[in-house]
Amino acid sequence: MSMYIDSSSRLHHDLEKNLVVTCPHCQAVAHITPIGVPRFEDLQLYRPKQVGVVYLCDACHMPNFLRFAVRAYSAARVELSPQFTEVERAREKFSFTYIPESVEQLFREALACFSHGAFNAFASMCRRTAQAMFVDLGEAGKLRLFDELNAVRDLADIAPETFLKMRNVLFGAELDVRTPLPLVDGYEAGIMLEVVKDLLYEAYVRKGKLQQAMLVRRFFLEETGSVAPIKSAS
């Protein structure tokens, strides 16, 4: 896959028509179009190791900033890596209905760290989120979450080294106080994000939704006289 800036400062990208991101402004998964490309003469003069390009979101027409590593400089073009870094990432979303306030506050900060690309800070907040869950759910709840983590490993076919890091982040402080917090990269942090979301869902959201659904059904049965109403304790 070729990507380069030619001598007339035009950006060429084989997959330009298929380039989509989650826009940090409108949150839509949309195609983006380059509108701001560095001058070829400036690149040849300063020869930076990375190049920034401004794209326009086709959904909301707001600017998106992407950063590309430079592969090579030649007399006629500047070769870029097709892999990019989003300077401003879309905020991660999660519904906090049914989540205890003590857990919600910590996981909100974890999501903010992830959205800003602070992946090791994100890992630290995930550990604190897990510890808040253990306090809220008790020893039995902690053991259930540990079993759920192992089940997720099998369901998602997570690589052993990635799973070990994730387990040490979430349960390391509980298993051994001497276990250091491992360093994680963007890929590992992304996997951890989805796993923690799943653990929160299993611990709180699933139960809350089931209880809410049963209450609604009982309410309608009581309204139709199909079941005796629940008597309040005197």
C-alpha positions as CSV (number, residue, x, y, z in Angstrom):
1,M,0.0,0.0,0.0
2,S,1.6,3.3,-1.2
3,M,1.2,6.7,0.5
4,Y,3.3,9.7,-0.4
5,I,3.4,13.5,-0.9
6,D,4.7,14.4,-4.4
7,S,6.8,17.4,-5.4
8,S,3.6,19.5,-6.0
9,S,2.5,18.9,-2.4
10,R,-0.3,16.6,-3.3
11,L,-1.1,13.6,-1.1
12,H,-1.5,10.2,-2.8
13,H,-3.0,7.3,-0.9
14,D,-4.1,4.0,-2.5
15,L,-6.9,3.5,0.0
16,E,-8.0,7.2,0.3
17,K,-11.6,6.5,-0.7
18,N,-11.8,3.8,2.0
19,L,-10.2,5.8,4.8
20,V,-12.7,6.1,7.7
21,V,-12.4,7.1,11.3
22,T,-14.7,7.7,14.3
23,C,-14.9,11.5,14.3
24,P,-14.1,13.0,17.7
25,H,-16.6,15.8,17.0
26,C,-19.8,14.1,15.8
27,Q,-18.9,10.5,16.9
28,A,-19.9,9.2,13.5
29,V,-17.8,6.5,11.7
30,A,-17.3,8.5,8.5
31,H,-15.0,9.0,5.5
32,I,-12.4,11.7,5.8
33,T,-10.9,13.9,3.0
34,P,-7.5,15.5,3.1
35,I,-7.6,19.3,3.1
36,G,-4.3,20.3,4.7
37,V,-1.1,18.7,3.4
38,P,2.4,20.0,4.4
39,R,4.4,21.7,1.6
40,F,6.9,19.4,-0.1
41,E,9.6,22.1,0.0
42,D,9.2,22.5,3.8
43,L,9.4,18.7,4.3
44,Q,12.6,18.5,2.2
45,L,14.1,21.4,4.1
46,Y,13.3,20.2,7.7
47,R,13.0,16.5,7.1
48,P,10.7,15.7,10.1
49,K,10.3,12.1,11.2
50,Q,6.6,12.5,11.4
51,V,4.1,14.4,9.2
52,G,0.7,15.8,10.2
53,V,-2.2,16.0,7.7
54,V,-5.6,17.7,8.3
55,Y,-8.6,15.8,7.1
56,L,-12.3,16.9,6.8
57,C,-15.0,14.7,8.2
58,D,-17.5,14.1,5.5
59,A,-20.3,13.8,8.1
60,C,-19.9,17.0,10.1
61,H,-17.2,18.9,8.1
62,M,-15.0,19.4,11.2
63,P,-11.2,18.9,11.0
64,N,-9.5,15.7,12.0
65,F,-5.7,15.6,12.6
66,L,-3.7,12.5,11.7
67,R,0.0,11.9,12.1
68,F,2.1,9.7,9.8
69,A,5.6,8.4,10.2
70,V,8.0,9.3,7.3
71,R,9.5,6.2,5.6
72,A,11.8,7.9,3.2
73,Y,12.8,11.2,1.5
74,S,13.6,11.2,-2.2
75,A,14.0,14.0,-4.8
76,A,10.4,13.6,-6.1
77,R,8.4,12.4,-3.1
78,V,8.1,11.9,0.6
79,E,7.1,8.3,1.4
80,L,4.7,8.0,4.4
81,S,3.7,5.0,6.4
82,P,0.0,4.1,5.9
83,Q,-0.4,3.6,9.6
84,F,-1.5,6.8,11.4
85,T,-2.0,8.2,14.9
86,E,-5.2,10.2,15.6
87,V,-4.1,13.3,17.4
88,E,-7.6,13.8,18.8
89,R,-9.5,10.6,19.4
90,A,-13.2,10.1,19.7
91,R,-14.4,9.7,23.3
92,E,-15.2,6.2,24.3
93,K,-18.8,5.7,25.3
94,F,-20.3,3.5,28.0
95,S,-23.7,3.5,29.6
96,F,-23.3,3.8,33.4
97,T,-26.9,2.8,34.2
98,Y,-26.8,0.3,37.1
99,I,-23.1,1.0,37.8
100,P,-22.3,2.1,41.4
101,E,-21.1,5.6,41.8
102,S,-17.7,4.5,43.3
103,V,-17.0,2.4,40.3
104,E,-18.4,4.8,37.7
105,Q,-16.2,7.7,38.8
106,L,-13.0,5.6,38.3
107,F,-14.0,4.1,35.0
108,R,-15.0,7.5,33.6
109,E,-11.4,8.6,34.3
110,A,-10.1,5.4,32.7
111,L,-12.1,6.2,29.6
112,A,-10.8,9.8,29.5
113,C,-7.2,8.4,29.7
114,F,-7.8,6.0,26.9
115,S,-9.4,8.7,24.7
116,H,-6.3,10.8,25.1
117,G,-3.9,8.0,24.3
118,A,-2.6,7.8,27.9
119,F,-2.6,4.0,27.8
120,N,-0.6,3.3,30.9
121,A,-2.6,5.8,32.9
122,F,-5.7,4.0,31.5
123,A,-4.3,0.7,32.9
124,S,-3.8,2.3,36.3
125,M,-7.4,3.5,36.4
126,C,-8.6,0.0,35.2
127,R,-6.8,-1.5,38.3
128,R,-8.5,1.0,40.6
129,T,-11.8,0.3,38.9
130,A,-11.4,-3.4,39.4
131,Q,-10.5,-2.8,43.1
132,A,-13.6,-0.7,43.6
133,M,-15.7,-3.5,42.1
134,F,-14.1,-6.1,44.4
135,V,-15.0,-3.9,47.4
136,D,-18.6,-3.5,46.2
137,L,-19.1,-7.1,45.2
138,G,-17.2,-8.8,48.0
139,E,-15.0,-11.9,47.9
140,A,-17.6,-14.0,46.1
141,G,-18.1,-11.3,43.5
142,K,-14.3,-11.0,43.0
143,L,-14.0,-14.8,42.3
144,R,-16.9,-14.6,39.8
145,L,-15.1,-11.8,38.0
146,F,-11.9,-13.8,37.9
147,D,-13.8,-16.8,36.4
148,E,-15.4,-14.4,33.9
149,L,-12.0,-13.0,32.9
150,N,-10.9,-16.6,32.1
151,A,-14.0,-17.2,30.1
152,V,-13.5,-14.0,28.1
153,R,-9.9,-15.2,27.3
154,D,-11.4,-18.3,25.7
155,L,-14.2,-16.6,23.9
156,A,-12.1,-13.8,22.4
157,D,-9.0,-16.1,21.9
158,I,-6.8,-13.5,23.6
159,A,-3.0,-14.1,23.2
160,P,-1.4,-15.6,26.3
161,E,1.1,-12.6,26.8
162,T,-1.7,-10.1,26.4
163,F,-4.0,-12.0,28.8
164,L,-1.2,-12.2,31.4
165,K,-0.7,-8.5,31.3
166,M,-4.4,-7.8,31.6
167,R,-4.8,-10.2,34.5
168,N,-1.9,-8.6,36.3
169,V,-3.4,-5.1,35.7
170,L,-6.9,-6.1,37.0
171,F,-6.0,-8.7,39.7
172,G,-2.3,-8.2,40.3
173,A,-2.8,-6.2,43.5
174,E,-5.1,-8.8,44.8
175,L,-3.0,-11.8,43.9
176,D,0.4,-10.4,45.1
177,V,1.1,-7.0,46.5
178,R,4.6,-7.2,44.9
179,T,3.1,-7.6,41.4
180,P,4.1,-4.4,39.4
181,L,1.7,-2.8,37.0
182,P,2.8,-3.8,33.5
183,L,3.3,-1.4,30.7
184,V,0.7,-1.7,27.9
185,D,0.6,-0.4,24.3
186,G,-2.4,0.9,22.4
187,Y,-3.5,-2.5,21.1
188,E,-3.3,-4.1,24.5
189,A,-5.2,-1.2,26.1
190,G,-7.9,-1.6,23.5
191,I,-8.4,-5.2,24.3
192,M,-8.4,-4.4,28.1
193,L,-11.1,-1.7,27.5
194,E,-13.4,-4.2,25.9
195,V,-12.8,-6.8,28.6
196,V,-13.4,-4.3,31.4
197,K,-16.7,-3.2,29.7
198,D,-17.7,-6.9,29.6
199,L,-16.9,-7.4,33.2
200,L,-18.9,-4.4,34.2
201,Y,-21.8,-5.6,32.1
202,E,-21.7,-9.1,33.7
203,A,-21.3,-7.7,37.2
204,Y,-24.0,-4.9,37.1
205,V,-25.7,-4.2,33.8
206,R,-27.0,-7.7,33.1
207,K,-28.5,-8.1,36.6
208,G,-29.9,-4.6,36.5
209,K,-31.6,-5.1,33.2
210,L,-33.1,-8.4,34.2
211,Q,-34.5,-7.0,37.5
212,Q,-35.9,-4.0,35.7
213,A,-37.6,-6.2,33.0
214,M,-39.2,-8.4,35.7
215,L,-40.4,-5.3,37.6
216,V,-42.0,-3.9,34.4
217,R,-43.7,-7.3,33.6
218,R,-45.0,-7.6,37.1
219,F,-46.4,-4.1,36.9
220,F,-48.4,-4.8,33.8
221,L,-49.6,-8.1,35.3
222,E,-50.8,-6.2,38.4
223,E,-52.5,-3.6,36.2
224,T,-54.4,-6.4,34.4
225,G,-55.2,-8.2,37.6
226,S,-53.3,-11.3,36.6
227,V,-51.2,-11.4,39.7
228,A,-51.7,-10.2,43.2
229,P,-49.9,-6.9,44.0
230,I,-46.8,-7.0,46.2
231,K,-47.7,-6.1,49.8
232,S,-45.4,-3.7,51.6
233,A,-44.0,-4.9,54.9
234,S,-45.8,-3.4,57.9
